[in-house]
Amino acid sequence: MATDIKETIHAVEAAAVMGLLPNRPRMLALGEPTHGEDTLLGLRNELFRQLVEQEGYRTIAVESDCVRGLVVDDYVTSGTGALDEVVEQGFSHGWGAHAGNRELVRWMRDHNDGRPASQQVRFAGFDGPLEITAAESPRRTLTALHDHLSARVDADLLPCTARTLDRLLGPDGRWTDPAAMMDPSRSVGRSADADRLRLIADDLVALLDAQTPHLIGTASRDERDRLRLYGRTATGLLRYHHWMANASPARMTRLVGLRDQMMAHNLLALAERGPVLVHAQNSHLQREKSSMRMWEGPVEWWSAGALAGARLGEEYAFVATALGTIRHRGVDAPPPDTLEGLLYALPEDRCVVDAARLAAVLGDALPAPRVSPWFGYAPFDPAHLAGSDGIVFVKDVPQE
């Protein structure tokens, strides 16, 4: 078995990853089984650098707030801001504190310095402005969309004035109350103001679409893309808050599904610009349904990758990352009867595995699922092998 598996592996290089695929995908998704490990972030950074230099990729999208990500993109393309402030303000979930993300931003700025816009690399967050405990107020994106349209179209076309919008939004704290995640009655998402705001957001997005020919002559491609991002995010947040206020048993299933739907819409918009490398947790990128157990019980939903892949077909590729140990997190050597255990027995510290060939080698004898001893690490599900284009295996993840 070890000899057969050996024939399916390659060095972790862009050429090896691309060699597993029938053509260059418009969206290459690289998953990770845990967050915040600089070993995995460094591997992602090197793969992106090679994809830029060898395959013509120009965009990287990471699992971080899509609106905050604009701060990073402005920095890497034009030098706006200072590196320390950019990584602090431009990432959500605390990701800016990780050295691997800081190094990515620094390299992208250095790469772009002196290059024309057509040759520059771009950064994007593709997550919504959401945390597991709360969702952001729609104020930032809804106000930005309204302000931009106000400066470009007749005021009579707008669904409301800026003053009315501000009054309906009210204090941001009523939107971001963390108690609302556990108690639907604490959510403002089904109030009369929220219902009115959903209609206003829909009208603003419709107006943006209707004014596309005019905007092409008055706004740059980047400005138009940013306006569409504001529209997607505002409507997505209002929809998310609406379902936070729902008390049905399907509440959490709707919420996790809506988050990935927002992710998918952002990714598809990025893919319109050209090939993009996406980096996020495996469960957000896999083709199969995702699942997890929450305080209200188990939930299942279609991931951003499954949704985007359904639209892109063969132009979507998913390469999962699996790993052997994270000893500083209590994750020791994997049992030999698991997929990670089979790969851990190989001499390579890192390798790219041809998922299709490995599935053929294993046949119906799938390895046992690995059980995680730490909540922050999700082992690769061997049942997903056939739905993956490849697996990056990292034998040991040391503490940095």
C-alpha positions in Angstrom: 0.0 0.0 0.0 2.8 2.5 0.9 4.4 1.9 -2.5 1.2 2.5 -4.3 0.5 5.7 -2.3 4.1 6.8 -3.0 3.3 6.9 -6.7 0.5 9.5 -6.1 2.6 12.2 -4.5 4.7 15.2 -5.6 6.5 18.1 -4.1 4.4 21.0 -2.9 4.8 23.3 -5.8 2.4 25.2 -8.1 3.5 23.0 -11.1 2.6 19.9 -9.1 -0.8 21.2 -8.2 -1.6 22.4 -11.7 -0.4 19.0 -13.0 -3.3 17.4 -11.2 -5.9 19.5 -13.1 -7.1 19.3 -16.7 -6.6 23.0 -17.2 -5.8 26.2 -15.3 -8.9 26.8 -13.1 -10.4 30.2 -12.8 -10.8 29.5 -9.1 -8.2 27.4 -7.3 -9.3 26.7 -3.7 -6.7 25.7 -1.1 -8.3 24.5 2.1 -6.8 24.2 5.6 -7.9 22.0 8.5 -7.1 24.6 11.2 -6.6 28.4 11.3 -3.7 30.6 12.4 -0.7 28.2 11.9 2.1 30.1 10.2 3.5 26.9 8.7 0.3 26.6 6.7 0.2 30.3 5.9 3.8 30.2 4.7 2.9 27.3 2.4 0.0 29.2 1.0 2.2 32.3 0.5 4.8 30.4 -1.5 2.1 28.6 -3.6 0.6 32.0 -4.4 3.9 33.5 -5.3 4.6 30.6 -7.7 1.1 30.9 -9.2 1.7 34.6 -9.9 5.1 34.0 -11.5 4.3 30.8 -13.4 0.6 30.7 -14.0 -0.5 34.3 -14.3 -2.7 34.4 -11.2 -3.3 37.9 -9.9 -5.7 37.7 -6.9 -5.6 35.9 -3.6 -8.8 35.7 -1.5 -8.7 34.8 2.2 -11.4 33.9 4.8 -11.6 37.4 6.2 -14.1 40.4 6.2 -14.6 41.4 2.5 -15.0 45.1 3.4 -11.9 45.2 5.7 -10.0 43.5 2.9 -10.3 46.7 0.8 -7.8 48.3 3.2 -5.3 45.6 2.4 -5.9 45.9 -1.3 -5.5 49.7 -1.3 -2.2 49.2 0.5 -0.8 46.5 -1.8 -1.8 48.3 -5.0 -1.1 51.9 -4.1 0.8 52.0 -0.8 -2.0 53.6 1.1 -1.4 53.4 4.8 1.3 51.8 6.9 1.9 48.0 7.1 1.3 47.7 10.8 -2.0 49.6 10.6 -3.1 47.8 7.5 -2.7 44.2 8.9 -4.4 45.3 12.1 -7.4 47.0 10.3 -7.6 45.0 7.1 -8.1 41.5 8.6 -11.0 40.2 10.7 -11.1 37.3 13.2 -7.7 38.5 14.5 -5.9 37.1 11.4 -3.7 40.2 11.1 -1.7 39.1 14.2 -0.3 36.1 12.3 3.2 36.5 10.8 2.2 34.6 7.7 -0.5 37.1 6.8 1.8 40.1 7.5 4.4 38.5 5.2 1.8 38.0 2.5 0.8 41.6 2.5 4.5 42.8 2.6 5.4 40.6 -0.4 2.4 41.7 -2.4 3.3 45.4 -1.8 6.9 44.8 -2.8 5.8 42.8 -5.9 3.5 45.6 -7.0 5.9 48.5 -6.4 6.6 50.1 -9.8 4.4 47.8 -11.8 1.4 49.0 -13.9 -2.1 48.1 -12.6 -2.5 45.4 -15.2 0.4 43.5 -13.7 -0.3 44.0 -10.1 -1.5 41.3 -7.7 -4.7 42.0 -5.7 -5.9 41.0 -2.2 -9.5 40.3 -1.2 -11.3 39.1 1.9 -14.4 37.0 0.9 -16.1 36.4 4.2 -19.0 38.6 5.3 -18.6 41.0 8.2 -19.6 38.3 10.6 -18.3 36.6 13.7 -19.6 33.4 15.3 -21.1 35.5 18.1 -22.5 38.4 16.1 -23.0 40.2 12.8 -21.9 43.7 11.9 -24.4 46.5 11.4 -25.3 47.1 7.8 -24.5 50.8 8.3 -21.0 50.9 6.8 -21.9 49.2 3.5 -25.5 50.6 3.1 -24.3 54.1 3.7 -21.3 53.8 1.4 -23.6 52.5 -1.4 -26.1 55.3 -0.9 -23.4 58.0 -0.7 -21.7 56.8 -3.9 -25.0 56.7 -5.8 -26.1 60.0 -4.5 -23.0 61.6 -6.1 -23.7 60.0 -9.5 -27.5 59.9 -10.1 -30.5 62.2 -9.7 -31.6 62.4 -6.1 -35.2 61.6 -7.1 -34.1 58.1 -8.1 -32.9 57.2 -4.6 -35.3 55.3 -2.4 -34.6 57.5 0.6 -32.5 60.4 1.9 -29.3 60.0 3.8 -31.1 61.3 6.9 -33.8 58.7 6.6 -31.3 56.0 6.2 -29.4 57.1 9.3 -32.6 57.2 11.3 -33.6 53.7 10.3 -30.2 52.2 11.0 -30.1 53.7 14.5 -27.3 52.9 17.0 -24.9 50.2 15.7 -25.0 48.4 19.1 -28.5 47.2 18.5 -27.3 45.2 15.5 -24.1 43.8 17.1 -25.6 42.7 20.4 -23.8 39.3 20.9 -26.8 38.0 23.0 -28.8 37.9 19.7 -26.9 34.9 18.5 -28.2 32.8 21.4 -31.5 34.5 21.9 -33.5 35.4 18.7 -35.7 37.8 20.6 -32.7 40.1 21.1 -32.2 40.5 17.4 -33.3 43.6 15.6 -33.5 41.7 12.3 -37.3 41.5 12.1 -38.1 45.0 13.3 -40.1 47.5 11.2 -36.9 49.4 10.6 -35.0 46.3 9.5 -37.8 45.4 7.1 -37.8 48.9 5.6 -34.0 48.7 5.3 -34.2 45.5 3.3 -36.4 47.1 0.8 -34.1 50.2 0.6 -31.1 47.9 0.1 -32.8 46.0 -2.7 -33.8 49.3 -4.4 -30.3 50.6 -4.2 -28.8 47.5 -5.7 -31.5 47.6 -8.5 -30.6 51.2 -9.1 -26.9 50.4 -9.3 -27.7 47.7 -11.9 -29.9 50.1 -13.9 -27.3 52.8 -13.9 -24.5 50.5 -15.2 -24.1 52.2 -18.6 -23.8 55.6 -16.9 -21.4 54.3 -14.2 -19.1 52.8 -16.9 -18.5 56.3 -18.1 -18.2 58.0 -14.6 -16.5 55.3 -12.4 -13.5 53.0 -12.8 -13.8 49.3 -12.9 -12.5 49.1 -9.3 -15.1 51.7 -8.1 -17.9 49.7 -9.8 -16.7 46.5 -8.3 -16.5 48.1 -4.9 -20.1 49.4 -5.2 -21.3 45.9 -6.1 -19.4 44.6 -3.1 -21.2 47.1 -0.8 -24.6 46.1 -2.3 -23.9 42.4 -1.9 -22.7 42.9 1.7 -25.6 45.2 2.8 -28.3 42.9 1.4 -26.5 39.8 2.8 -26.1 41.4 6.3 -29.8 42.4 6.4 -30.8 38.9 5.3 -28.5 37.4 8.0 -30.0 39.6 10.7 -33.5 38.7 9.6 -32.8 35.0 10.2 -31.0 35.7 13.5 -34.4 36.9 14.7 -36.0 33.6 13.7 -36.8 31.1 16.4 -37.4 28.0 14.2 -35.3 24.8 14.5 -33.8 25.6 11.1 -32.3 28.9 12.4 -28.6 28.0 12.6 -28.8 26.0 9.4 -30.1 29.1 7.6 -27.4 31.3 9.2 -24.4 29.1 8.4 -25.8 28.6 4.9 -26.3 32.4 4.4 -22.7 33.0 5.4 -21.3 30.7 2.8 -23.7 32.0 0.2 -22.2 35.5 0.9 -18.8 34.0 0.5 -19.7 32.3 -2.8 -21.1 35.6 -4.3 -17.9 37.4 -3.4 -15.7 34.6 -4.9 -17.7 34.6 -8.1 -17.3 38.3 -8.5 -13.5 38.0 -8.0 -13.4 35.2 -10.6 -14.8 37.6 -13.1 -11.5 39.6 -13.0 -9.4 36.5 -13.6 -7.8 33.5 -11.9 -7.9 33.6 -8.1 -6.4 31.5 -5.4 -8.8 31.1 -2.5 -7.6 30.1 1.0 -10.0 29.1 3.8 -11.0 26.3 6.1 -11.6 23.0 4.1 -15.3 23.0 5.1 -15.9 26.3 3.3 -14.3 25.1 0.0 -15.2 21.4 -0.3 -17.7 20.2 -2.9 -19.7 18.0 -0.5 -22.1 19.3 2.1 -20.5 20.7 5.2 -21.6 19.8 8.7 -20.9 20.7 12.3 -22.4 20.4 15.7 -23.6 23.6 17.4 -25.4 24.4 20.6 -28.7 23.9 18.9 -27.6 20.5 17.5 -26.0 19.4 14.2 -26.3 21.5 11.1 -25.6 20.9 7.4 -25.2 23.3 4.6 -23.6 23.8 1.1 -20.2 25.5 1.3 -19.0 28.5 -0.6 -16.9 26.1 -2.7 -19.8 23.9 -3.5 -21.9 26.9 -4.6 -19.1 28.5 -6.6 -18.1 25.1 -8.1 -21.7 24.5 -9.2 -21.5 27.7 -11.2 -17.9 27.3 -12.5 -17.8 23.6 -13.3 -14.3 22.5 -14.3 -13.1 26.1 -13.8 -13.3 25.3 -10.0 -10.6 23.2 -8.4 -10.3 22.2 -4.7 -7.2 21.1 -3.0 -7.6 20.2 0.7 -4.8 20.3 3.3 -4.4 17.5 5.7 -1.8 17.2 8.4 -0.1 14.8 10.8 0.6 16.6 14.1 0.0 19.9 15.8 1.7 18.8 19.1 1.4 22.2 20.7 -2.4 21.9 20.3 -2.5 18.3 21.6 -2.8 16.7 18.1 -0.3 13.9 18.1 0.7 11.3 15.5 -2.4 10.1 13.6 -3.6 6.5 14.0 -2.2 4.3 11.2 -5.7 3.3 9.9 -6.6 6.9 9.1 -5.8 8.7 5.8 -3.5 11.0 7.7 -1.9 7.9 9.3 -1.2 6.4 5.8 0.4 9.6 4.6 2.3 10.1 7.9 4.1 6.8 7.3 5.7 8.3 4.2 9.1 9.9 4.5 8.1 13.2 2.9 7.5 16.2 5.3 5.3 17.8 2.8 3.7 16.5 -0.4 0.9 17.0 -2.9 -1.3 13.9 -3.3 -3.2 13.1 -6.4 -6.6 12.5 -4.9 -8.1 10.6 -7.8 -5.2 8.2 -8.0 -5.2 7.7 -4.2 -8.9 7.0 -4.3 -8.3 4.4 -7.0 -5.5 2.8 -4.9 -7.8 2.6 -1.8 -10.8 1.4 -3.8 -13.7 0.6 -1.4 -11.4 0.3 1.6 -11.6 3.9 2.8 -9.5 4.7 5.8 -11.2 5.3 9.2 -12.1 8.9 10.0 -9.7 10.6 12.3 -11.1 11.9 15.6 -9.8 15.4 16.6 -8.6 15.9 20.2 -8.8 19.7 19.7 -11.9 21.7 18.7 -9.8 24.0 16.4 -8.7 21.2 14.1 -11.0 19.3 11.7 -9.4 16.2 10.2 -9.9 15.4 6.5 -13.0 13.3 5.9 -11.9 10.3 3.8 -15.4 10.1 2.2 -14.5 13.4 0.5 -11.5 12.0 -1.3 -13.3 11.6 -4.6 -14.6 15.1 -4.5 -11.1 16.7 -4.1 -8.7 17.4 -6.8 -5.7 17.0 -4.6 -4.5 16.9 -1.0 -1.6 18.9 0.4 -0.2 16.9 3.3 2.0 18.5 6.0 3.5 16.0 8.3 4.2 18.2 11.4 3.1 21.7 12.2 5.6 23.1 14.8 4.8 25.9 17.2 6.2 29.1 15.8 
